[in-house]
Amino acid sequence: MAAKLTDKTRKRIITDRANGMTERQIAAKYGVSQTTVHNTLKNDPTTVQIVSEKKEANTMDMLAFMDSQKGKAQQLIQHIIEALDDPEKLARTNPRDLATALGIIADKFLDNTPKAAQAVQDDGFLKALKGTAADDWKDHGEGKQE
């Protein structure tokens, strides 16, 4: 059976969540299930707004951090591209590992908007990279070119 909360307890739950407590912490504090806490918060428009604003602020903080790291990311990408272009290193290193590293770094720092995706497609870089990776993969005998 669902817990019956008083208005006072509902308001305290909402206040605790607004002050940063997790739903699990709140449930333990008031001796109710996490589902009860979640439903209480979900049904309160003020809480929904506060949580939405907090998520937006966190997103903006992360984007600002990523923007501050672009120079480092560009240097790493340059090193990986140079390694992909060095026949000696290619002979000693699995191309899949280098391509994976490049892909991870690029994914973290690319603008994922449709306009940005179109720009990447239009400049031919992605096609060239895929072609190089497929050729290297085939040359090392580690896979089949599709």
C-alpha positions in Angstrom: 0.0 0.0 0.0 1.3 3.5 -0.9 2.4 5.7 1.9 0.1 8.5 2.9 2.1 11.7 3.2 0.9 14.8 5.1 1.2 18.1 3.3 4.0 19.0 5.8 6.0 15.9 4.8 5.4 16.6 1.1 6.8 20.1 1.5 9.8 18.8 3.5 10.5 16.2 0.8 10.4 18.9 -1.9 12.6 21.2 0.2 15.1 18.5 0.8 15.3 17.7 -2.9 15.7 21.4 -3.7 18.6 21.5 -1.2 20.4 18.6 -3.1 19.4 15.5 -1.3 18.9 12.4 -3.5 15.6 10.6 -3.7 17.3 7.6 -1.9 18.4 9.9 1.0 15.0 11.4 1.3 13.3 8.1 1.3 15.5 6.9 4.1 15.0 10.1 6.1 11.2 9.8 6.0 10.9 6.0 6.0 9.1 5.8 2.7 10.0 4.1 -0.6 12.0 5.9 -3.3 8.9 5.5 -5.5 6.9 7.5 -3.1 9.5 10.2 -3.0 9.9 10.2 -6.8 6.1 10.4 -7.4 5.8 13.2 -4.8 8.5 15.2 -6.6 7.2 14.4 -10.1 3.8 15.7 -9.2 5.0 19.0 -7.9 5.5 21.6 -10.7 7.9 23.7 -8.7 10.2 20.7 -8.2 10.0 19.8 -11.8 11.1 23.3 -12.7 13.9 23.3 -10.2 15.3 20.0 -11.4 15.0 21.1 -15.0 17.0 24.3 -14.3 19.6 22.3 -12.4 20.1 19.9 -15.3 20.4 22.9 -17.7 23.0 24.5 -15.4 25.0 21.2 -15.2 24.9 20.9 -18.9 26.1 24.4 -19.4 28.9 23.8 -16.9 30.1 20.7 -18.8 29.9 22.5 -22.1 32.0 25.3 -20.7 34.6 22.8 -19.4 34.7 21.0 -22.7 35.2 24.3 -24.5 38.1 25.2 -22.2 39.8 21.9 -23.2 39.5 22.3 -26.9 43.2 23.2 -27.3 44.3 20.0 -25.5 41.9 17.9 -27.5 43.2 19.4 -30.8 46.7 18.6 -29.8 45.8 15.0 -29.0 43.9 14.7 -32.3 47.0 16.0 -34.1 49.3 13.5 -32.4 46.9 10.7 -33.3 46.6 11.8 -36.9 50.4 12.0 -37.1 50.7 8.5 -35.6 48.1 7.2 -38.2 50.3 8.7 -40.9 53.6 7.3 -39.7 54.3 3.9 -41.4 56.8 2.9 -38.6 54.2 3.4 -35.9 51.5 1.7 -38.0 53.7 -1.3 -38.3 54.0 -1.5 -34.5 50.5 -0.5 -33.5 47.2 -1.9 -34.2 45.4 0.6 -36.4 42.1 -0.2 -34.7 43.5 1.1 -31.4 44.6 4.4 -33.0 41.3 4.8 -34.9 39.4 4.1 -31.7 41.4 6.7 -29.8 40.8 9.3 -32.5 37.1 8.4 -32.6 36.7 8.8 -28.9 38.4 12.2 -28.8 36.5 13.5 -31.8 33.2 12.3 -30.5 33.7 14.2 -27.2 34.5 17.5 -28.9 32.4 17.5 -32.0 29.3 19.7 -32.1 26.5 17.2 -32.6 24.0 19.5 -34.2 22.6 18.6 -37.6 24.4 21.6 -39.1 27.8 20.4 -37.7 27.2 16.9 -38.8 26.5 18.1 -42.3 29.7 20.2 -42.3 31.7 17.1 -41.3 30.1 15.1 -44.1 30.6 17.9 -46.7 34.3 18.3 -46.0 35.2 14.7 -46.9 37.3 14.2 -43.8 35.1 11.4 -42.5 35.2 9.6 -45.8 39.0 9.9 -46.0 39.4 8.7 -42.5 37.2 5.7 -43.0 39.0 4.9 -46.2 42.4 5.1 -44.6 41.3 3.0 -41.6 39.7 0.4 -43.9 42.9 0.2 -46.0 45.1 -0.1 -42.9 42.8 -2.7 -41.5 43.0 -4.7 -44.7 46.8 -4.2 -45.0 47.3 -5.6 -41.5 45.0 -8.6 -42.2 42.9 -7.9 -39.2 39.5 -7.5 -40.9 37.7 -7.3 -44.1 36.9 -4.2 -45.9 33.2 -3.7 -46.3 
